[in-house]
Amino acid sequence: MHEQFPVLFSPCMIGNVKIKNRICKAPQTSGLSNLDGSVSPRLIRYYEDLANGNVGMIIVEYAYIDNLYSKSASNQLAINDDEYIVGLGWLADTIKNLGSVPCIQIEHCGRQRFLGPPMGSASPIPWPLMYERYGSAAIPEELSIKEIDAIVEAFGQATLRAKKAGFQVVEIHGAHGYLITNFLSPFTNKRSDWYGGSRENRFRFLEQVFKCCKSYVGEDFPVIVRLSGTDYEPEGMTIDDTIYYSKRLEELGCAAIDVSGGDHHTMVHQVTPMQLSKGHNVWAAETIKKEVSIPVFATGSITLPEYAEEILEAGKGDFVSLGRPLFADPFWAKKAYEGRPEDIVPCIRCNEGCLDRGNHLGKSVNCTMNPILGFEDALAIKPADKPKKIAVVGGGPGGMEAARVAKLRGHDVTIYEKRKLGGYLHEASVPEFKADIRNALKYLTTQIEKLKINVVNENADAAMLL
Ligand SMILES: Cc1cc2nc3c(=O)[nH]c(=O)nc-3n(C[C@H](O)[C@H](O)[C@H](O)COP(=O)(O)O)c2cc1C
Protein backbone atom coordinates (compact mmCIF):
# COMPACT_ATOMS: atom_id res chain seq x y z
CA MET A 1 0.00 0.00 0.00
CA HIS A 2 1.31 3.46 -0.86
CA GLU A 3 2.12 5.33 2.35
CA GLN A 4 1.14 8.85 1.35
CA PHE A 5 -1.58 8.22 -1.27
CA PRO A 6 -3.00 4.75 -0.51
CA VAL A 7 -6.21 5.01 -2.54
CA LEU A 8 -4.71 6.94 -5.46
CA PHE A 9 -2.17 4.19 -5.99
CA SER A 10 -4.46 1.19 -5.51
CA PRO A 11 -5.51 -0.79 -8.59
CA CYS A 12 -9.10 -0.89 -9.86
CA MET A 13 -10.93 -2.65 -12.67
CA ILE A 14 -12.80 -1.11 -15.60
CA GLY A 15 -14.77 -4.05 -16.93
CA ASN A 16 -12.18 -6.78 -17.25
CA VAL A 17 -9.24 -4.40 -17.63
CA LYS A 18 -7.03 -3.78 -14.63
CA ILE A 19 -5.85 -0.21 -14.12
CA LYS A 20 -2.76 0.03 -11.93
CA ASN A 21 -3.83 3.20 -10.14
CA ARG A 22 -6.76 5.61 -10.00
CA ILE A 23 -5.24 8.27 -12.25
CA CYS A 24 -6.62 8.78 -15.75
CA LYS A 25 -5.53 11.29 -18.34
CA ALA A 26 -8.69 13.19 -19.26
CA PRO A 27 -9.16 13.39 -23.03
CA GLN A 28 -7.87 16.70 -24.39
CA THR A 29 -7.57 17.64 -28.00
CA SER A 30 -3.96 18.69 -28.54
CA GLY A 31 -3.73 19.76 -32.18
CA LEU A 32 -0.65 17.53 -32.45
CA SER A 33 -2.07 15.13 -35.05
CA ASN A 34 -1.31 15.57 -38.73
CA LEU A 35 -3.57 17.85 -40.75
CA ASP A 36 -5.44 14.83 -42.18
CA GLY A 37 -6.12 13.51 -38.67
CA SER A 38 -3.54 10.75 -38.75
CA VAL A 39 -1.20 10.06 -35.84
CA SER A 40 1.99 12.13 -36.00
CA PRO A 41 5.38 11.58 -34.35
CA ARG A 42 4.68 14.69 -32.24
CA LEU A 43 1.48 13.14 -30.92
CA ILE A 44 3.25 9.89 -30.07
CA ARG A 45 6.04 11.74 -28.30
CA TYR A 46 3.56 13.69 -26.18
CA TYR A 47 1.68 10.55 -25.10
CA GLU A 48 4.98 8.76 -24.39
CA ASP A 49 5.70 11.13 -21.52
CA LEU A 50 2.24 10.59 -20.07
CA ALA A 51 2.64 6.81 -20.18
CA ASN A 52 6.16 7.04 -18.72
CA GLY A 53 4.65 9.34 -16.12
CA ASN A 54 2.77 6.45 -14.47
CA VAL A 55 -0.77 7.41 -15.56
CA GLY A 56 -3.06 4.41 -14.99
CA MET A 57 -5.25 4.89 -18.05
CA ILE A 58 -4.74 7.39 -20.84
CA ILE A 59 -7.95 8.49 -22.52
CA VAL A 60 -6.62 9.69 -25.83
CA GLU A 61 -8.19 12.92 -27.08
CA TYR A 62 -11.42 12.91 -29.05
CA ALA A 63 -11.30 11.36 -32.50
CA TYR A 64 -13.97 12.12 -35.10
CA ILE A 65 -16.03 9.29 -36.43
CA ASP A 66 -17.37 10.13 -39.90
CA ASN A 67 -16.62 11.96 -43.15
CA LEU A 68 -19.45 14.46 -42.80
CA TYR A 69 -19.78 16.93 -39.93
CA SER A 70 -18.32 15.08 -36.98
CA LYS A 71 -14.89 16.71 -37.17
CA SER A 72 -14.63 19.60 -34.75
CA ALA A 73 -11.20 21.25 -35.03
CA SER A 74 -8.15 21.38 -37.30
CA ASN A 75 -5.56 18.70 -36.73
CA GLN A 76 -8.12 16.71 -34.78
CA LEU A 77 -7.39 13.01 -34.47
CA ALA A 78 -9.36 10.85 -36.94
CA ILE A 79 -10.90 7.40 -36.51
CA ASN A 80 -13.35 7.68 -39.39
CA ASP A 81 -11.64 5.33 -41.80
CA ASP A 82 -9.79 2.02 -41.66
CA GLU A 83 -6.70 3.68 -43.08
CA TYR A 84 -6.15 5.33 -39.68
CA ILE A 85 -5.88 2.01 -37.82
CA VAL A 86 -2.13 1.65 -38.46
CA GLY A 87 -1.29 5.03 -36.92
CA LEU A 88 -3.73 4.53 -34.06
CA GLY A 89 -2.11 1.15 -33.45
CA TRP A 90 1.27 2.84 -33.14
CA LEU A 91 -0.24 5.15 -30.51
CA ALA A 92 -2.09 2.41 -28.57
CA ASP A 93 0.99 0.15 -28.54
CA THR A 94 3.24 2.99 -27.40
CA ILE A 95 0.97 3.66 -24.42
CA LYS A 96 0.57 -0.02 -23.57
CA ASN A 97 4.26 -0.85 -23.91
CA LEU A 98 5.03 1.83 -21.35
CA GLY A 99 2.64 0.32 -18.78
CA SER A 100 -0.48 2.44 -19.14
CA VAL A 101 -3.90 1.32 -20.42
CA PRO A 102 -4.79 2.92 -23.77
CA CYS A 103 -8.35 4.20 -24.11
CA ILE A 104 -9.61 6.49 -26.88
CA GLN A 105 -12.52 8.92 -26.92
CA ILE A 106 -14.77 8.89 -29.99
CA GLU A 107 -16.79 11.95 -30.84
CA HIS A 108 -19.23 13.73 -33.11
CA CYS A 109 -19.12 17.50 -32.59
CA GLY A 110 -22.78 18.26 -33.35
CA ARG A 111 -23.48 21.99 -33.17
CA GLN A 112 -20.04 22.76 -31.67
CA ARG A 113 -17.92 22.80 -34.79
CA PHE A 114 -14.88 25.05 -34.40
CA LEU A 115 -14.30 24.63 -38.13
CA GLY A 116 -17.59 26.40 -38.83
CA PRO A 117 -20.59 25.39 -40.99
CA PRO A 118 -22.05 23.01 -42.02
CA MET A 119 -23.15 21.42 -38.76
CA GLY A 120 -25.70 18.81 -37.79
CA SER A 121 -27.52 18.62 -34.47
CA ALA A 122 -30.66 17.39 -32.73
CA SER A 123 -32.43 20.68 -33.47
CA PRO A 124 -31.56 23.84 -35.41
CA ILE A 125 -30.24 25.78 -32.41
CA PRO A 126 -26.82 27.32 -33.01
CA TRP A 127 -23.86 27.50 -30.66
CA PRO A 128 -23.80 31.25 -29.84
CA LEU A 129 -20.06 31.59 -30.58
CA MET A 130 -20.54 30.21 -34.09
CA TYR A 131 -23.65 32.32 -34.62
CA GLU A 132 -21.60 35.44 -33.85
CA ARG A 133 -19.01 34.34 -36.42
CA TYR A 134 -21.12 32.94 -39.23
CA GLY A 135 -24.67 34.23 -38.67
CA SER A 136 -27.50 32.05 -39.89
CA ALA A 137 -25.04 29.71 -41.69
CA ALA A 138 -24.16 28.44 -38.21
CA ILE A 139 -27.68 27.19 -37.56
CA PRO A 140 -27.22 23.43 -37.55
CA GLU A 141 -29.19 21.16 -39.78
CA GLU A 142 -31.73 19.07 -37.86
CA LEU A 143 -30.55 15.53 -38.45
CA SER A 144 -32.99 13.22 -40.22
CA ILE A 145 -33.64 9.67 -39.02
CA LYS A 146 -31.53 8.37 -41.89
CA GLU A 147 -28.64 10.63 -40.92
CA ILE A 148 -28.96 9.61 -37.27
CA ASP A 149 -28.80 5.95 -38.27
CA ALA A 150 -25.64 6.60 -40.26
CA ILE A 151 -24.01 8.38 -37.30
CA VAL A 152 -24.92 5.54 -34.93
CA GLU A 153 -23.27 3.13 -37.35
CA ALA A 154 -20.19 5.37 -37.62
CA PHE A 155 -19.77 5.30 -33.83
CA GLY A 156 -19.93 1.50 -33.94
CA GLN A 157 -17.35 1.22 -36.70
CA ALA A 158 -15.06 3.68 -34.91
CA THR A 159 -15.19 1.49 -31.80
CA LEU A 160 -14.20 -1.53 -33.84
CA ARG A 161 -11.28 0.40 -35.36
CA ALA A 162 -10.15 1.36 -31.86
CA LYS A 163 -10.23 -2.27 -30.77
CA LYS A 164 -8.34 -3.37 -33.91
CA ALA A 165 -5.74 -0.70 -33.24
CA GLY A 166 -5.11 -2.13 -29.76
CA PHE A 167 -7.02 0.25 -27.51
CA GLN A 168 -8.28 -1.64 -24.46
CA VAL A 169 -11.15 0.71 -23.62
CA VAL A 170 -13.29 3.11 -25.68
CA GLU A 171 -14.94 6.22 -24.29
CA ILE A 172 -18.02 7.65 -26.03
CA HIS A 173 -18.05 11.44 -25.74
CA GLY A 174 -21.49 12.19 -24.35
CA ALA A 175 -20.52 15.43 -22.60
CA HIS A 176 -19.63 19.08 -23.19
CA GLY A 177 -22.30 20.11 -25.70
CA TYR A 178 -21.25 17.84 -28.56
CA LEU A 179 -23.76 15.87 -30.62
CA ILE A 180 -24.78 13.37 -27.95
CA THR A 181 -25.38 16.18 -25.44
CA ASN A 182 -27.36 18.03 -28.12
CA PHE A 183 -29.82 15.14 -27.85
CA LEU A 184 -29.56 14.64 -24.07
CA SER A 185 -30.20 18.27 -23.15
CA PRO A 186 -33.65 19.85 -23.49
CA PHE A 187 -31.78 23.12 -24.10
CA THR A 188 -30.69 21.93 -27.56
CA ASN A 189 -33.20 19.17 -28.24
CA LYS A 190 -36.61 20.47 -29.33
CA ARG A 191 -37.52 17.44 -31.44
CA SER A 192 -41.04 16.10 -31.52
CA ASP A 193 -40.16 12.61 -32.80
CA TRP A 194 -39.01 9.71 -30.61
CA TYR A 195 -35.61 11.41 -30.05
CA GLY A 196 -37.10 14.43 -28.27
CA GLY A 197 -39.35 15.42 -25.41
CA SER A 198 -39.17 12.97 -22.52
CA ARG A 199 -35.92 11.93 -20.81
CA GLU A 200 -36.34 8.49 -22.25
CA ASN A 201 -36.61 9.89 -25.77
CA ARG A 202 -33.64 12.23 -25.35
CA PHE A 203 -31.58 9.25 -24.20
CA ARG A 204 -32.54 7.17 -27.24
CA PHE A 205 -29.71 8.41 -29.49
CA LEU A 206 -27.03 7.62 -26.88
CA GLU A 207 -28.69 4.28 -26.22
CA GLN A 208 -28.49 3.39 -29.92
CA VAL A 209 -24.89 4.60 -30.15
CA PHE A 210 -23.89 2.61 -27.06
CA LYS A 211 -25.59 -0.58 -28.23
CA CYS A 212 -24.06 -0.28 -31.69
CA CYS A 213 -20.56 0.23 -30.25
CA LYS A 214 -20.93 -2.84 -28.05
CA SER A 215 -22.31 -4.91 -30.91
CA TYR A 216 -19.08 -4.27 -32.86
CA VAL A 217 -16.65 -5.20 -30.07
CA GLY A 218 -18.46 -7.80 -27.96
CA GLU A 219 -19.63 -7.95 -24.37
CA ASP A 220 -16.15 -8.28 -22.88
CA PHE A 221 -14.70 -5.12 -24.38
CA PRO A 222 -15.19 -2.18 -21.98
CA VAL A 223 -17.01 0.83 -23.39
CA ILE A 224 -17.37 3.81 -21.07
CA VAL A 225 -19.26 7.10 -21.46
CA ARG A 226 -18.40 10.68 -20.57
CA LEU A 227 -21.37 12.76 -19.43
CA SER A 228 -21.79 16.28 -18.12
CA GLY A 229 -23.37 16.19 -14.64
CA THR A 230 -25.31 19.22 -15.85
CA ASP A 231 -24.69 21.51 -18.82
CA TYR A 232 -25.33 24.58 -16.61
CA GLU A 233 -27.73 25.89 -19.28
CA PRO A 234 -31.07 27.52 -18.48
CA GLU A 235 -33.66 24.77 -18.81
CA GLY A 236 -30.83 22.43 -19.76
CA MET A 237 -29.82 19.02 -18.54
CA THR A 238 -30.21 18.47 -14.80
CA ILE A 239 -28.36 16.13 -12.49
CA ASP A 240 -31.57 14.08 -12.29
CA ASP A 241 -31.36 13.61 -16.06
CA THR A 242 -27.76 12.48 -15.72
CA ILE A 243 -28.62 10.06 -12.93
CA TYR A 244 -31.24 8.55 -15.22
CA TYR A 245 -28.79 8.34 -18.16
CA SER A 246 -26.10 6.77 -15.96
CA LYS A 247 -28.45 4.12 -14.60
CA ARG A 248 -29.67 3.25 -18.07
CA LEU A 249 -26.08 3.01 -19.31
CA GLU A 250 -25.21 0.70 -16.45
CA GLU A 251 -28.13 -1.56 -17.40
CA LEU A 252 -26.85 -1.60 -20.98
CA GLY A 253 -23.41 -2.81 -19.88
CA CYS A 254 -21.44 0.43 -19.66
CA ALA A 255 -18.16 -0.20 -17.81
CA ALA A 256 -17.76 3.25 -16.18
CA ILE A 257 -19.13 6.79 -16.23
CA ASP A 258 -16.73 9.72 -16.57
CA VAL A 259 -18.50 12.73 -15.02
CA SER A 260 -17.56 16.19 -16.23
CA GLY A 261 -19.76 19.28 -16.59
CA GLY A 262 -20.80 22.15 -18.82
CA ASP A 263 -20.69 22.64 -22.56
CA HIS A 264 -18.79 25.12 -24.73
CA HIS A 265 -21.29 27.88 -24.09
CA THR A 266 -20.81 27.36 -20.34
CA MET A 267 -17.08 26.68 -20.70
CA VAL A 268 -16.18 28.10 -17.27
CA HIS A 269 -17.96 25.12 -15.76
CA GLN A 270 -16.12 22.68 -17.99
CA VAL A 271 -12.55 24.02 -18.01
CA THR A 272 -12.82 25.94 -14.77
CA PRO A 273 -10.45 28.91 -14.40
CA MET A 274 -8.66 29.73 -11.17
CA GLN A 275 -11.42 32.14 -10.16
CA LEU A 276 -13.80 29.24 -9.53
CA SER A 277 -13.62 26.53 -6.91
CA LYS A 278 -11.32 23.54 -7.20
CA GLY A 279 -13.01 20.24 -7.97
CA HIS A 280 -15.81 22.21 -9.57
CA ASN A 281 -17.73 19.16 -10.89
CA VAL A 282 -16.79 16.64 -8.22
CA TRP A 283 -20.24 17.10 -6.65
CA ALA A 284 -21.78 15.58 -9.79
CA ALA A 285 -19.48 12.52 -9.71
CA GLU A 286 -20.30 12.06 -6.03
CA THR A 287 -24.02 12.19 -6.80
CA ILE A 288 -23.78 9.70 -9.68
CA LYS A 289 -21.59 7.37 -7.64
CA LYS A 290 -24.38 6.98 -5.09
CA GLU A 291 -26.72 5.80 -7.85
CA VAL A 292 -24.64 3.26 -9.81
CA SER A 293 -22.31 0.41 -8.95
CA ILE A 294 -19.90 0.77 -11.90
CA PRO A 295 -16.79 2.95 -11.46
CA VAL A 296 -17.26 6.72 -11.63
CA PHE A 297 -14.60 9.24 -12.63
CA ALA A 298 -14.39 12.61 -10.91
CA THR A 299 -12.92 15.25 -13.16
CA GLY A 300 -12.09 18.94 -13.35
CA SER A 301 -9.78 21.20 -11.36
CA ILE A 302 -8.18 18.43 -9.35
CA THR A 303 -4.72 19.89 -9.54
CA LEU A 304 -2.76 18.29 -6.69
CA PRO A 305 -2.43 14.68 -5.45
CA GLU A 306 -3.38 15.49 -1.86
CA TYR A 307 -6.76 16.69 -3.10
CA ALA A 308 -7.14 13.73 -5.48
CA GLU A 309 -6.57 11.36 -2.55
CA GLU A 310 -9.11 13.26 -0.46
CA ILE A 311 -11.78 12.86 -3.17
CA LEU A 312 -11.16 9.14 -3.58
CA GLU A 313 -10.87 8.54 0.14
CA ALA A 314 -14.21 10.27 0.72
CA GLY A 315 -15.79 7.97 -1.87
CA LYS A 316 -16.69 10.82 -4.25
CA GLY A 317 -15.26 8.92 -7.22
CA ASP A 318 -13.38 5.73 -8.10
CA PHE A 319 -10.92 7.44 -10.44
CA VAL A 320 -9.70 10.97 -10.92
CA SER A 321 -9.42 12.13 -14.49
CA LEU A 322 -6.86 14.90 -14.90
CA GLY A 323 -6.60 17.18 -17.91
CA ARG A 324 -4.66 20.42 -17.53
CA PRO A 325 -2.64 19.15 -14.54
CA LEU A 326 -1.03 16.59 -16.87
CA PHE A 327 -0.33 19.29 -19.46
CA ALA A 328 1.56 21.17 -16.76
CA ASP A 329 3.34 18.02 -15.66
CA PRO A 330 3.01 14.69 -17.48
CA PHE A 331 5.06 13.15 -14.64
CA TRP A 332 2.46 14.16 -12.02
CA ALA A 333 1.61 10.55 -11.11
CA LYS A 334 5.23 9.38 -11.10
CA LYS A 335 6.31 12.19 -8.78
CA ALA A 336 3.38 11.56 -6.42
CA TYR A 337 4.17 7.83 -6.44
CA GLU A 338 7.83 8.50 -5.67
CA GLY A 339 6.80 10.56 -2.64
CA ARG A 340 7.89 13.91 -4.08
CA PRO A 341 4.65 15.77 -4.80
CA GLU A 342 6.49 19.02 -4.15
CA ASP A 343 8.25 18.48 -7.52
CA ILE A 344 4.97 18.47 -9.47
CA VAL A 345 4.71 21.47 -11.77
CA PRO A 346 1.28 22.76 -10.75
CA CYS A 347 -1.48 23.70 -13.15
CA ILE A 348 -2.62 27.19 -12.16
CA ARG A 349 -5.83 27.00 -14.25
CA CYS A 350 -4.87 30.10 -16.27
CA ASN A 351 -6.21 28.49 -19.51
CA GLU A 352 -3.82 30.61 -21.58
CA GLY A 353 -1.83 27.95 -23.42
CA CYS A 354 -4.31 25.09 -23.52
CA LEU A 355 -7.82 26.43 -23.96
CA ASP A 356 -7.30 29.93 -25.30
CA ARG A 357 -4.45 29.05 -27.62
CA GLY A 358 -4.70 30.96 -30.91
CA ASN A 359 -8.34 32.04 -30.49
CA HIS A 360 -9.81 28.73 -29.43
CA LEU A 361 -7.76 25.79 -30.61
CA GLY A 362 -6.20 27.68 -33.52
CA LYS A 363 -2.75 26.31 -32.62
CA SER A 364 -1.35 23.16 -31.08
CA VAL A 365 -1.39 22.93 -27.31
CA ASN A 366 1.02 24.75 -25.03
CA CYS A 367 1.19 25.54 -21.32
CA THR A 368 2.26 28.54 -19.27
CA MET A 369 3.84 26.25 -16.71
CA ASN A 370 5.36 23.71 -19.10
CA PRO A 371 7.14 25.24 -22.11
CA ILE A 372 8.26 21.81 -23.29
CA LEU A 373 4.70 20.59 -23.93
CA GLY A 374 4.37 19.58 -27.57
CA PHE A 375 8.14 20.06 -28.08
CA GLU A 376 9.29 17.28 -25.76
CA ASP A 377 12.42 16.43 -27.78
CA ALA A 378 13.32 19.80 -29.27
CA LEU A 379 13.23 21.55 -25.90
CA ALA A 380 14.33 18.66 -23.68
CA ILE A 381 16.66 19.66 -20.86
CA LYS A 382 20.02 18.18 -21.85
CA PRO A 383 23.43 18.41 -20.12
CA ALA A 384 25.39 21.45 -21.34
CA ASP A 385 28.42 20.75 -23.56
CA LYS A 386 30.47 23.15 -21.50
CA PRO A 387 29.23 23.99 -17.97
CA LYS A 388 29.50 27.72 -17.30
CA LYS A 389 29.13 30.18 -14.46
CA ILE A 390 25.75 31.82 -14.99
CA ALA A 391 24.23 34.86 -13.31
CA VAL A 392 20.47 35.18 -13.51
CA VAL A 393 19.51 38.77 -12.80
CA GLY A 394 16.01 38.97 -11.38
CA GLY A 395 14.34 36.25 -9.35
CA GLY A 396 10.80 36.47 -10.70
CA PRO A 397 9.14 33.39 -12.20
CA GLY A 398 11.11 33.74 -15.47
CA GLY A 399 14.42 34.09 -13.67
CA MET A 400 13.66 31.21 -11.33
CA GLU A 401 12.72 28.92 -14.19
CA ALA A 402 15.82 29.95 -16.16
CA ALA A 403 17.96 29.24 -13.11
CA ARG A 404 16.29 25.86 -12.56
CA VAL A 405 16.85 24.77 -16.14
CA ALA A 406 20.44 26.06 -16.24
CA LYS A 407 21.24 24.21 -13.04
CA LEU A 408 19.70 20.99 -14.33
CA ARG A 409 21.89 21.38 -17.41
CA GLY A 410 24.94 21.41 -15.16
CA HIS A 411 25.78 25.11 -14.95
CA ASP A 412 26.92 26.89 -11.79
CA VAL A 413 24.03 29.32 -11.26
CA THR A 414 23.54 32.38 -9.07
CA ILE A 415 20.31 34.39 -8.92
CA TYR A 416 20.53 38.09 -8.04
CA GLU A 417 17.29 39.36 -6.56
CA LYS A 418 16.90 42.23 -4.12
CA ARG A 419 13.40 41.26 -2.98
CA LYS A 420 12.33 37.75 -2.04
CA LEU A 421 12.29 35.23 -4.84
CA GLY A 422 9.05 35.04 -6.78
CA GLY A 423 8.71 38.56 -8.21
CA TYR A 424 5.15 39.63 -8.85
CA LEU A 425 3.80 36.16 -8.12
CA HIS A 426 3.62 37.45 -4.53
CA GLU A 427 1.25 40.28 -5.39
CA ALA A 428 -0.58 38.26 -8.05
CA SER A 429 -1.49 35.51 -5.63
CA VAL A 430 -2.85 37.70 -2.84
CA PRO A 431 -6.53 37.56 -3.87
CA GLU A 432 -8.18 34.35 -2.75
CA PHE A 433 -9.56 33.81 -6.27
CA LYS A 434 -5.98 33.64 -7.56
CA ALA A 435 -4.79 31.20 -4.90
CA ASP A 436 -3.64 28.68 -7.54
CA ILE A 437 -0.73 31.03 -8.33
CA ARG A 438 0.56 30.37 -4.80
CA ASN A 439 1.20 26.77 -5.89
CA ALA A 440 3.45 28.04 -8.70
CA LEU A 441 5.35 30.23 -6.26
CA LYS A 442 5.76 27.35 -3.83
CA TYR A 443 6.89 24.98 -6.56
CA LEU A 444 9.54 27.34 -7.97
CA THR A 445 10.85 28.31 -4.53
CA THR A 446 11.11 24.64 -3.52
CA GLN A 447 13.00 23.78 -6.71
CA ILE A 448 15.53 26.58 -6.20
CA GLU A 449 16.11 25.33 -2.65
CA LYS A 450 16.29 21.64 -3.58
CA LEU A 451 18.74 22.34 -6.39
CA LYS A 452 20.83 24.44 -3.97
CA ILE A 453 20.98 27.37 -6.38
CA ASN A 454 22.88 30.36 -4.94
CA VAL A 455 20.70 33.37 -4.25
CA VAL A 456 22.22 36.79 -3.65
CA ASN A 457 19.72 39.30 -2.24
CA GLU A 458 21.31 42.34 -3.86
CA ASN A 459 20.94 44.41 -7.00
CA ALA A 460 23.36 43.19 -9.63
CA ASP A 461 25.29 45.82 -11.57
CA ALA A 462 27.82 45.36 -14.35
CA ALA A 463 30.84 45.76 -12.08
CA MET A 464 29.57 43.13 -9.67
CA LEU A 465 28.82 40.72 -12.47
CA LEU A 466 32.26 41.20 -13.98
C1 LIG B 1 -7.30 22.17 -24.54
C2 LIG B 1 -8.42 21.31 -24.06
C3 LIG B 1 -8.90 20.29 -24.86
C4 LIG B 1 -9.93 19.46 -24.41
N1 LIG B 1 -10.36 18.44 -25.20
C5 LIG B 1 -11.29 17.57 -24.72
C6 LIG B 1 -11.64 16.40 -25.45
O1 LIG B 1 -11.06 16.09 -26.50
N2 LIG B 1 -12.61 15.60 -24.92
C7 LIG B 1 -13.21 15.86 -23.72
O2 LIG B 1 -14.07 15.10 -23.27
N3 LIG B 1 -12.85 16.93 -22.99
C8 LIG B 1 -11.90 17.77 -23.45
N4 LIG B 1 -11.49 18.81 -22.66
C9 LIG B 1 -11.97 18.90 -21.26
C10 LIG B 1 -11.01 18.13 -20.35
O3 LIG B 1 -11.00 16.75 -20.61
C11 LIG B 1 -11.32 18.33 -18.86
O4 LIG B 1 -12.60 17.85 -18.59
C12 LIG B 1 -11.21 19.79 -18.45
O5 LIG B 1 -9.98 20.33 -18.90
C13 LIG B 1 -11.30 19.95 -16.94
O6 LIG B 1 -10.37 19.14 -16.31
P1 LIG B 1 -8.96 19.69 -15.75
O7 LIG B 1 -9.27 20.74 -14.73
O8 LIG B 1 -8.32 18.49 -15.14
O9 LIG B 1 -8.23 20.25 -16.90
C14 LIG B 1 -10.49 19.67 -23.11
C15 LIG B 1 -9.99 20.70 -22.32
C16 LIG B 1 -8.97 21.51 -22.77
C17 LIG B 1 -8.45 22.60 -21.89
The ligand as an SDF file (V2000), in Angstrom:
LIG
                    3D

 31 33  0  0  0  0  0  0  0  0999 V2000
   -7.3000   22.1690  -24.5450 C   0  0  0  0  0  0  0  0  0  0  0  0
   -8.4170   21.3100  -24.0620 C   0  0  0  0  0  0  0  0  0  0  0  0
   -8.9040   20.2920  -24.8630 C   0  0  0  0  0  0  0  0  0  0  0  0
   -9.9330   19.4610  -24.4070 C   0  0  0  0  0  0  0  0  0  0  0  0
  -10.3610   18.4380  -25.1990 N   0  0  0  0  0  0  0  0  0  0  0  0
  -11.2930   17.5670  -24.7230 C   0  0  0  0  0  0  0  0  0  0  0  0
  -11.6410   16.3960  -25.4520 C   0  0  0  0  0  0  0  0  0  0  0  0
  -11.0640   16.0890  -26.4960 O   0  0  0  0  0  0  0  0  0  0  0  0
  -12.6070   15.5990  -24.9200 N   0  0  0  0  0  0  0  0  0  0  0  0
  -13.2100   15.8570  -23.7160 C   0  0  0  0  0  0  0  0  0  0  0  0
  -14.0740   15.0960  -23.2740 O   0  0  0  0  0  0  0  0  0  0  0  0
  -12.8480   16.9330  -22.9890 N   0  0  0  0  0  0  0  0  0  0  0  0
  -11.8990   17.7680  -23.4470 C   0  0  0  0  0  0  0  0  0  0  0  0
  -11.4920   18.8130  -22.6630 N   0  0  0  0  0  0  0  0  0  0  0  0
  -11.9680   18.9000  -21.2590 C   0  0  0  0  0  0  0  0  0  0  0  0
  -11.0100   18.1330  -20.3550 C   0  0  0  0  0  0  0  0  0  0  0  0
  -11.0040   16.7490  -20.6120 O   0  0  0  0  0  0  0  0  0  0  0  0
  -11.3240   18.3340  -18.8560 C   0  0  0  0  0  0  0  0  0  0  0  0
  -12.6010   17.8510  -18.5850 O   0  0  0  0  0  0  0  0  0  0  0  0
  -11.2120   19.7860  -18.4530 C   0  0  0  0  0  0  0  0  0  0  0  0
   -9.9810   20.3260  -18.9040 O   0  0  0  0  0  0  0  0  0  0  0  0
  -11.3010   19.9550  -16.9380 C   0  0  0  0  0  0  0  0  0  0  0  0
  -10.3680   19.1420  -16.3090 O   0  0  0  0  0  0  0  0  0  0  0  0
   -8.9570   19.6910  -15.7480 P   0  0  0  0  0  0  0  0  0  0  0  0
   -9.2740   20.7420  -14.7320 O   0  0  0  0  0  0  0  0  0  0  0  0
   -8.3170   18.4920  -15.1390 O   0  0  0  0  0  0  0  0  0  0  0  0
   -8.2290   20.2490  -16.9020 O   0  0  0  0  0  0  0  0  0  0  0  0
  -10.4940   19.6720  -23.1110 C   0  0  0  0  0  0  0  0  0  0  0  0
   -9.9910   20.7010  -22.3160 C   0  0  0  0  0  0  0  0  0  0  0  0
   -8.9660   21.5140  -22.7740 C   0  0  0  0  0  0  0  0  0  0  0  0
   -8.4470   22.6000  -21.8880 C   0  0  0  0  0  0  0  0  0  0  0  0
  1  2  1  0
  2  3  1  0
  2 30  2  0
  3  4  2  0
  4  5  1  0
  4 28  1  0
  5  6  2  0
  6  7  1  0
  6 13  1  0
  7  8  2  0
  7  9  1  0
  9 10  1  0
 10 11  2  0
 10 12  1  0
 12 13  2  0
 13 14  1  0
 14 15  1  0
 14 28  1  0
 15 16  1  0
 16 17  1  0
 16 18  1  0
 18 19  1  0
 18 20  1  0
 20 21  1  0
 20 22  1  0
 22 23  1  0
 23 24  1  0
 24 25  2  0
 24 26  1  0
 24 27  1  0
 28 29  2  0
 29 30  1  0
 30 31  1  0
M  END
$$$$
